[in-house]
Amino acid sequence: MLQQTLDKLTRMRLSGMAQALDEQMAQPEITSLAFEDRLGILVDRESDLRENRQLARSLKEAKLKQQACVEDVDSVIPGA
């Protein structure tokens, strides 16, 4: 039955939830969490996956000439 659920989630394009559910099933201690908490983890994973995909798509469409990150920024703090 679990495999059917995973297949349905994938067909519904909820791959983040499917992956999180698969990971939950591999962790026996997860059963100590309430249903609402486990469901929240699944929903959070799907939401994060979608946000990350949107960000990646936006960055690709922006066609930025340089790939920079916050760690690459040198700043001087006045008075320090």
C-alpha positions as CSV (number, residue, x, y, z in Angstrom):
1,M,0.0,0.0,0.0
2,L,2.9,2.4,0.7
3,Q,4.2,2.0,-2.8
4,Q,0.8,2.8,-4.2
5,T,0.7,6.0,-2.1
6,L,4.2,7.0,-3.2
7,D,3.2,6.4,-6.9
8,K,0.1,8.5,-6.5
9,L,2.1,11.4,-4.9
10,T,4.5,11.2,-7.7
11,R,1.8,11.2,-10.4
12,M,0.2,14.2,-8.6
13,R,3.5,16.0,-8.9
14,L,4.1,16.0,-5.1
15,S,7.5,14.5,-5.4
16,G,8.8,16.3,-2.3
17,M,6.1,14.7,-0.2
18,A,6.8,11.3,-1.7
19,Q,10.5,11.6,-0.9
20,A,9.8,12.7,2.6
21,L,7.3,9.9,3.2
22,D,9.8,7.4,1.9
23,E,12.4,8.8,4.3
24,Q,10.0,8.7,7.2
25,M,9.3,5.0,6.6
26,A,13.0,4.3,6.9
27,Q,13.1,5.9,10.4
28,P,11.4,3.7,13.0
29,E,11.6,6.5,15.6
30,I,9.3,8.8,13.5
31,T,6.3,6.8,14.7
32,S,6.6,8.6,18.0
33,L,5.5,11.8,16.4
34,A,1.9,12.7,16.1
35,F,0.1,12.4,12.8
36,E,-0.1,16.2,12.5
37,D,3.6,16.6,13.0
38,R,4.5,13.9,10.4
39,L,2.0,15.5,7.9
40,G,3.6,18.9,8.6
41,I,7.0,17.5,7.8
42,L,5.7,16.2,4.4
43,V,4.0,19.5,3.6
44,D,7.1,21.5,4.6
45,R,9.3,19.3,2.3
46,E,7.0,19.8,-0.7
47,S,6.8,23.6,0.0
48,D,10.6,23.9,0.3
49,L,11.1,21.9,-2.9
50,R,8.7,24.1,-4.9
51,E,10.3,27.3,-3.5
52,N,13.8,26.0,-4.4
53,R,12.6,25.1,-7.9
54,Q,11.1,28.5,-8.4
55,L,14.3,30.2,-7.2
56,A,16.4,28.1,-9.5
57,R,14.1,28.9,-12.4
58,S,14.2,32.6,-11.7
59,L,18.0,32.7,-11.4
60,K,18.3,30.8,-14.7
61,E,15.9,33.2,-16.5
62,A,17.8,36.2,-15.0
63,K,20.9,35.1,-17.0
64,L,23.3,36.7,-14.4
65,K,26.8,37.1,-15.6
66,Q,28.4,36.2,-12.2
67,Q,27.5,33.6,-9.7
68,A,27.9,35.2,-6.3
69,C,26.9,34.3,-2.8
70,V,26.7,36.1,0.5
71,E,30.0,34.5,1.7
72,D,31.8,36.2,-1.2
73,V,30.9,39.7,-0.1
74,D,33.6,41.6,1.8
75,S,32.2,44.3,4.1
76,V,33.7,46.7,6.6
77,I,31.7,47.4,9.6
78,P,32.1,51.1,10.7
79,G,33.4,51.5,14.3
80,A,34.6,47.9,14.5
